[in-house]
């Protein structure tokens, strides 16, 4: 990789891609977008050729069982076997190589054998949401959580390299990509989603687009900390979930709908059974929750074995859920099943593509979803997410209260000029619902929201941003509210040990 002249450095950090030490620099190099510069040990052509031959030899010595590639334990065992076998081969073909150099070469082999080769450093970066390979002549692009789209200094060498990588991924999960079937959707072992296309469908060359699965998903305190939502509005969402009021999350593509749905999960009580249905693995709930995750499945090459979102929703209702999480509503039967679940006593939280609260109602009541408007009155509210591409930020655009007619009234809206959340209308039907089923007076509801907002601000101050930690605070709030409120009022420091002590009392 050629050295790049940096005009202004934004951020530098280190990554470990399966033992390969990598330096990342995000900088201005005179382009119209930031550059994502990866620095790692260079390999000469002769060494690359040798490693390719080692790959074939390793496959014959330690074959991969396609039936087990999604098993984490199997992958770890396979990685150790490859590491040992590769080490022996290095000693045979490259005697006298230092341990440090051998470690680098073995890391390259493992990244090629079990990963995506030169793309592995990008997959190892939790700061990235998307990786886009447009063809072999253009650099790989990445979408960074903070810096939006960035151009990298990585280019895949040939169109065949892109095809071979996509074909290797597909083969491991029972998918194929060929000239007769030039489009493929598949999932990597870590849950990341990959879409691949071949020429001439993609006219400039073969492509791969990877939507990364985050090991550290967004939580509500993290969203409050970065300004996506206010403490008060997050407290209102908390109050709704605590009182089993169903909510719909809407927004445009990549606005953060599923991330917000995941962030809401910390408010779900530990004594509730939660069933989630998704098309791709994106949700990650606190480990102590009673949670059963379910995923759809595409048909095999013979057109058999498909499991749809509708199939999973129907099945989930037979598993006695208290809460259902639905990845995305796209068609009428999905929506009808969702509202049937609400009417039969379940609280349901799902996502749908729409730009604001009113558009959500229009989308839900017109094809392809096309349900009767009156069905929407079983929802408590619609929460709309918005991604501002120029400012590279995401915000809760609107909180819309559902009326008995199926219409929506926006009570809170984000103001772009001040980057604050403004209350446009007082809550009405939602307050009546919480009063009816929760036994609160209007003043008690205000006090509950204020108290929960204070707990949320305390978590932000103590940087309790991980799923387990923030979920632990809320679970203890439900179990022993006085203890948590006292910690917050005393401005005590967050201690997982203390909270787990509360849980065991």
C-alpha positions in Angstrom: 0.0 0.0 0.0 1.5 3.3 -1.1 2.2 5.9 1.6 -0.5 8.6 1.8 0.3 12.3 2.5 -1.8 13.4 5.4 -3.0 17.0 5.6 -4.9 16.7 8.9 -5.2 13.7 11.2 -8.6 13.1 12.8 -8.1 9.8 14.7 -5.5 7.0 15.1 -5.9 3.7 16.8 -4.7 0.0 16.7 -6.6 -3.1 15.7 -6.0 -6.8 16.1 -7.2 -8.9 13.1 -6.8 -12.4 14.4 -3.2 -11.8 15.5 -2.3 -9.3 12.7 -1.5 -5.9 14.3 -3.0 -3.1 12.3 -2.8 0.7 12.6 -5.8 2.8 11.4 -5.6 6.5 10.7 -8.6 8.6 9.7 -7.4 11.7 8.0 -7.9 14.5 5.5 -5.6 13.8 2.5 -7.1 16.3 0.1 -10.1 14.3 -1.0 -13.8 15.4 -0.6 -14.2 12.7 2.1 -12.0 11.5 5.0 -9.6 8.7 4.2 -9.4 5.5 6.3 -5.8 4.5 6.1 -4.8 1.0 7.1 -1.1 0.3 7.9 -0.1 -3.3 8.2 3.0 -5.5 7.4 3.5 -5.6 3.7 3.9 -8.9 1.8 5.9 -9.4 -1.3 4.5 -11.1 -4.4 6.6 -14.2 -3.8 5.4 -14.5 -0.2 1.7 -14.0 -1.3 2.2 -16.8 -3.8 3.7 -19.1 -1.2 0.8 -18.4 1.2 -1.7 -19.2 -1.5 -0.1 -22.6 -2.0 0.0 -23.1 1.8 -3.8 -22.4 1.8 -4.4 -25.3 -0.6 -2.2 -27.6 1.5 -3.8 -26.6 4.7 -7.3 -27.4 3.3 -6.2 -30.9 2.5 -4.6 -31.4 5.9 -7.4 -29.7 7.9 -10.7 -29.7 5.8 -13.5 -27.3 6.7 -16.9 -28.9 7.6 -19.5 -26.6 6.1 -22.2 -27.9 8.4 -20.3 -26.4 11.4 -19.0 -23.1 10.2 -21.6 -21.2 12.3 -20.5 -22.9 15.5 -18.2 -20.6 17.4 -16.5 -23.5 19.3 -15.8 -25.3 16.0 -14.3 -22.1 14.5 -12.1 -21.6 17.5 -10.9 -25.2 17.3 -10.4 -24.9 13.6 -8.4 -21.7 14.0 -6.0 -23.4 16.5 -5.6 -26.4 14.1 -4.7 -24.1 11.2 -2.4 -22.1 13.4 -0.4 -25.2 14.4 -0.4 -26.7 10.9 0.6 -23.4 9.4 3.5 -23.0 11.9 4.9 -26.5 10.9 4.6 -25.6 7.2 6.5 -22.3 7.8 9.3 -24.2 9.5 9.5 -26.4 6.4 9.2 -23.9 3.6 10.7 -20.8 5.4 13.3 -22.1 7.8 15.0 -19.5 10.0 12.0 -17.1 10.0 11.8 -15.2 13.2 8.9 -15.9 15.6 7.5 -12.4 15.0 7.6 -12.7 11.2 6.1 -16.2 11.5 3.2 -14.9 13.6 2.5 -12.2 11.0 2.5 -14.8 8.2 0.3 -17.2 10.1 -2.2 -14.3 10.8 -2.3 -13.7 7.0 -3.0 -17.4 6.4 -5.8 -17.5 9.0 -7.4 -14.3 7.7 -7.4 -15.9 4.2 -8.6 -19.4 5.4 -11.3 -18.4 7.8 -11.9 -14.8 7.0 -12.1 -12.3 4.1 -8.4 -11.7 3.6 -7.5 -8.1 3.2 -10.9 -7.1 4.5 -10.4 -8.7 7.9 -8.9 -5.5 9.5 -12.0 -3.7 8.5 -14.2 -6.4 10.0 -12.2 -6.1 13.3 -13.1 -2.4 13.7 -16.2 -1.9 15.9 -16.3 1.7 14.7 -17.4 0.6 11.2 -21.0 -0.1 10.2 -20.6 -0.9 6.5 -17.8 -2.1 4.2 -18.3 -1.6 0.4 -16.3 -3.2 -2.4 -17.4 -1.6 -5.6 -14.9 -3.3 -8.0 -11.2 -4.2 -8.2 -10.2 -0.8 -9.7 -11.7 1.4 -6.9 -10.7 1.6 -3.3 -12.8 -0.1 -0.7 -15.2 2.3 1.1 -16.3 2.1 4.8 -19.0 3.8 6.8 -17.6 5.0 10.1 -19.9 5.7 13.0 -18.4 9.1 13.5 -16.9 10.1 10.2 -19.6 8.6 7.8 -18.3 7.4 4.4 -14.6 7.1 4.2 -12.3 6.0 1.3 -9.8 3.4 2.4 -6.3 2.6 1.0 -7.3 -1.0 0.4 -8.1 -2.3 -3.1 -8.9 -5.9 -3.9 -6.5 -7.0 -6.6 -8.8 -8.5 -9.3 -12.4 -9.1 -10.1 -11.7 -12.8 -9.5 -10.5 -12.0 -5.9 -13.9 -10.4 -5.2 -15.7 -13.3 -6.8 -13.6 -15.9 -4.9 -14.2 -14.2 -1.6 -18.0 -14.0 -2.1 -18.1 -17.6 -3.4 -16.2 -18.8 -0.3 -18.6 -17.1 2.0 -21.6 -18.4 0.2 -20.3 -22.0 0.0 -19.9 -22.1 3.8 -23.5 -21.2 4.4 -25.2 -23.1 1.6 -25.5 -20.1 -0.8 -24.1 -19.9 -4.4 -23.2 -17.0 -6.6 -22.7 -17.8 -10.3 -23.3 -16.2 -13.7 -26.7 -17.8 -13.7 -27.4 -16.6 -10.1 -25.4 -13.3 -9.9 -26.9 -11.9 -6.7 -26.2 -13.4 -3.2 -27.3 -12.5 0.3 -25.5 -14.4 3.1 -24.4 -14.1 6.7 -20.9 -14.3 8.2 -20.3 -16.4 11.3 -20.3 -13.2 13.5 -23.8 -12.2 12.2 -22.6 -9.6 9.7 -24.7 -9.5 6.5 -23.1 -9.7 3.1 -24.6 -8.9 -0.3 -22.6 -9.7 -3.5 -23.2 -9.1 -7.2 -21.4 -10.1 -10.3 -20.8 -8.4 -13.6 -22.7 -7.5 -15.8 -25.4 -7.0 -13.2 -23.1 -4.5 -11.5 -21.7 -2.9 -14.5 -18.4 -1.6 -13.2 -17.3 -4.9 -11.6 -18.1 -7.4 -9.0 -19.3 -6.0 -5.7 -19.6 -6.9 -2.0 -21.4 -4.9 0.7 -21.0 -6.0 4.3 -23.3 -4.7 7.0 -21.3 -5.3 10.1 -22.8 -6.9 13.2 -21.7 -4.9 16.2 -20.3 -6.7 19.3 -21.1 -3.6 21.3 -24.6 -2.5 20.2 -26.1 0.9 21.1 -27.8 1.2 24.5 -30.2 3.9 25.6 -27.6 5.6 27.9 -25.2 5.7 24.9 -27.9 7.2 22.7 -28.6 9.9 25.3 -24.8 10.6 25.6 -24.5 11.2 21.8 -27.6 13.3 21.6 -29.8 10.9 19.7 -32.5 11.2 22.4 -33.0 13.3 25.6 -33.1 11.8 29.1 -36.7 12.8 29.4 -37.8 11.2 26.1 -35.9 8.0 26.9 -37.6 8.0 30.3 -41.0 8.2 28.5 -40.0 5.2 26.4 -39.0 3.4 29.6 -42.4 4.1 31.2 -44.2 2.7 28.1 -42.2 -0.5 28.1 -42.6 -0.9 31.9 -46.4 -0.6 31.4 -46.4 -3.0 28.4 -47.4 -0.3 25.9 -46.6 -1.4 22.3 -44.4 1.0 20.2 -43.5 1.2 16.5 -40.1 2.5 15.5 -39.9 4.1 12.0 -37.3 5.8 10.0 -35.4 5.8 6.7 -32.7 3.4 5.6 -29.7 3.4 8.1 -31.5 5.8 10.4 -30.9 3.5 13.4 -34.3 1.8 13.8 -32.9 -1.6 14.8 -30.2 0.0 16.9 -32.9 1.9 18.8 -35.0 -1.2 19.2 -32.0 -2.9 20.7 -31.4 0.1 23.0 -34.9 -0.1 24.2 -34.3 -3.7 25.3 -32.6 -2.7 28.6 -36.0 -1.5 29.8 -37.6 -5.0 29.4 -38.3 -6.7 32.8 -36.3 -9.8 33.6 -39.4 -11.7 34.5 -40.9 -11.4 31.0 -40.4 -13.9 28.2 -39.1 -12.2 25.1 -39.2 -13.6 21.6 -37.5 -11.8 18.8 -37.9 -12.5 15.1 -35.5 -11.0 12.6 -34.2 -11.5 9.0 -30.6 -10.8 10.0 -29.0 -11.1 13.5 -28.9 -7.6 14.7 -30.4 -7.6 18.2 -28.3 -8.3 21.3 -30.2 -8.2 24.6 -28.7 -8.4 28.2 -27.7 -11.9 29.0 -29.9 -12.3 32.1 -33.1 -11.7 30.2 -35.5 -14.5 29.3 -34.9 -14.1 25.5 -35.4 -16.5 22.6 -33.9 -15.0 19.3 -35.2 -16.4 16.0 -34.0 -15.8 12.4 -35.6 -16.3 9.0 -34.0 -18.6 6.5 -33.8 -18.3 2.7 -34.7 -21.1 0.4 -31.9 -23.4 -0.7 -30.8 -23.6 -4.4 -33.7 -26.1 -5.0 -36.2 -23.5 -3.6 -36.9 -25.5 -0.4 -36.5 -24.8 3.3 -37.5 -21.1 3.4 -38.7 -19.8 6.8 -40.3 -16.3 6.5 -40.8 -13.6 9.1 -44.5 -14.4 9.1 -43.7 -18.1 9.9 -41.6 -17.0 12.8 -44.2 -14.6 14.2 -46.9 -17.2 14.1 -44.5 -19.7 15.8 -43.5 -17.1 18.4 -47.2 -16.7 19.5 -47.2 -20.4 20.4 -44.2 -19.9 22.7 -46.0 -17.9 25.3 -44.1 -14.6 24.9 -44.8 -11.6 27.1 -42.9 -9.4 24.6 -42.4 -9.8 20.9 -39.6 -7.9 19.0 -40.1 -7.8 15.2 -37.1 -6.8 13.0 -39.0 -5.2 10.2 -42.6 -5.1 9.0 -42.8 -5.2 5.1 -46.1 -6.8 4.1 -49.7 -7.0 5.1 -49.6 -10.4 6.8 -46.6 -9.4 9.0 -48.5 -6.3 10.2 -51.8 -8.3 10.8 -49.9 -10.9 12.9 -48.2 -8.1 14.8 -51.5 -6.4 15.7 -53.1 -9.7 16.5 -50.3 -10.3 19.0 -51.1 -6.9 20.6 -54.8 -7.6 20.8 -54.2 -11.0 22.4 -52.3 -9.4 25.3 -48.7 -9.2 24.2 -46.6 -6.0 24.1 -44.9 -5.7 20.7 -42.0 -3.6 19.5 -41.2 -3.5 15.8 -39.7 -1.4 13.0 -40.9 -0.1 9.7 -39.5 2.2 6.9 -41.1 5.6 7.0 -39.8 9.2 7.2 -42.0 10.6 10.0 -45.0 9.8 12.2 -47.7 10.8 9.6 -45.9 8.9 6.8 -45.7 5.9 9.1 -49.6 5.9 9.3 -49.8 6.3 5.5 -47.3 3.5 4.9 -49.1 1.1 7.3 -52.5 1.8 5.8 -51.5 1.6 2.1 -50.0 -1.2 -0.1 -48.0 -3.3 0.4 -48.9 -3.3 4.1 -52.4 -1.9 3.8 -54.0 -2.6 7.1 -57.2 -0.8 8.4 -56.3 2.5 10.0 -58.3 1.6 13.1 -55.9 -1.3 13.9 -53.1 1.3 14.7 -55.0 2.4 17.8 -53.6 -0.6 19.7 -50.2 1.1 19.5 -49.1 3.5 22.2 -46.8 5.6 20.1 -44.7 5.9 17.0 -41.0 6.8 17.4 -39.3 8.1 14.3 -35.5 8.0 13.8 -33.7 10.4 11.4 -30.2 10.2 10.0 -28.7 13.6 9.0 -26.1 12.6 6.4 -24.4 16.0 6.1 -23.9 16.3 9.9 -23.3 12.6 10.2 -25.7 12.3 13.2 -28.8 10.3 14.1 -31.7 11.7 16.1 -35.2 10.8 17.3 -37.1 13.0 14.9 -40.5 12.6 16.5 -42.4 10.9 19.3 -46.0 10.6 18.0 -48.9 9.5 20.3 -51.5 7.3 18.8 -55.1 8.3 19.0 -58.1 6.0 19.2 -58.9 6.8 15.6 -55.6 5.5 14.3 -54.3 9.0 13.7 -51.1 10.3 15.3 -50.3 13.5 17.3 -46.7 14.5 17.5 -45.9 15.4 21.1 -42.1 15.8 20.8 -39.9 16.8 17.8 -36.2 17.4 17.3 -35.3 20.9 16.3 -32.3 20.9 13.9 -31.3 24.6 14.5 -30.8 24.2 18.3 -30.2 20.4 18.3 -32.8 20.0 21.1 -36.1 18.2 21.6 -39.1 20.4 21.8 -42.5 19.5 23.3 -45.2 20.4 20.8 -48.2 18.9 22.5 -49.1 17.4 25.9 -49.6 13.7 26.2 -53.2 12.7 26.3 -54.3 9.2 25.4 -51.0 7.7 26.5 -51.4 9.2 29.9 -54.9 7.8 30.1 -53.6 4.3 29.1 -50.8 4.4 31.7 -53.3 5.6 34.3 -55.8 2.9 33.5 -53.4 -0.1 33.4 -50.7 1.2 35.7 -52.8 3.0 38.4 -50.9 6.3 38.1 -52.3 9.8 38.5 -51.1 12.4 36.0 -48.7 13.9 38.6 -47.3 10.5 39.4 -46.6 9.9 35.7 -44.7 13.2 35.6 -42.7 12.1 38.7 -42.0 8.7 37.2 -40.6 10.3 34.0 -38.5 12.7 36.0 -37.1 10.0 38.2 -36.3 7.7 35.3 -34.7 10.6 33.4 -32.5 11.2 36.5 -31.4 7.5 36.5 -30.6 7.7 32.8 -28.5 10.9 33.3 -26.7 9.1 36.1 -25.8 6.2 33.8 -24.6 8.6 31.2 -22.4 10.4 33.8 -20.9 7.0 34.9 -20.5 5.9 31.3 -22.7 2.8 31.7 -23.0 2.3 28.0 -22.7 -1.5 27.6 -25.7 -3.8 27.3 -25.1 -5.9 30.4 -24.3 -2.9 32.6 -27.2 -0.7 31.6 -29.5 -3.7 31.7 -28.3 -4.5 35.2 -29.2 -1.0 36.4 -32.8 -1.2 35.1 -33.3 -4.8 36.3 -32.3 -3.6 39.8 -34.5 -0.6 39.5 -37.5 -3.0 39.0 -36.4 -5.3 41.8 -35.3 -2.7 44.4 -36.2 0.8 43.2 -35.2 2.5 46.5 -31.6 1.3 46.4 -31.1 2.5 42.8 -32.8 5.9 43.5 -30.6 6.3 46.6 -27.4 5.6 44.5 -28.5 8.2 42.0 -29.5 10.8 44.6 -26.2 10.3 46.4 -24.4 10.5 43.1 -22.6 7.3 43.9 -20.2 5.8 41.5 -21.5 2.9 39.3 -20.3 -0.5 40.6 -21.4 -3.7 38.8 -20.3 -5.6 42.0 -22.7 -3.5 44.1 -25.6 -4.0 41.7 -25.1 -7.7 41.5 -25.1 -7.7 45.3 -28.5 -6.1 45.1 -29.7 -8.8 42.7 -28.6 -11.6 45.1 -30.3 -10.2 48.2 
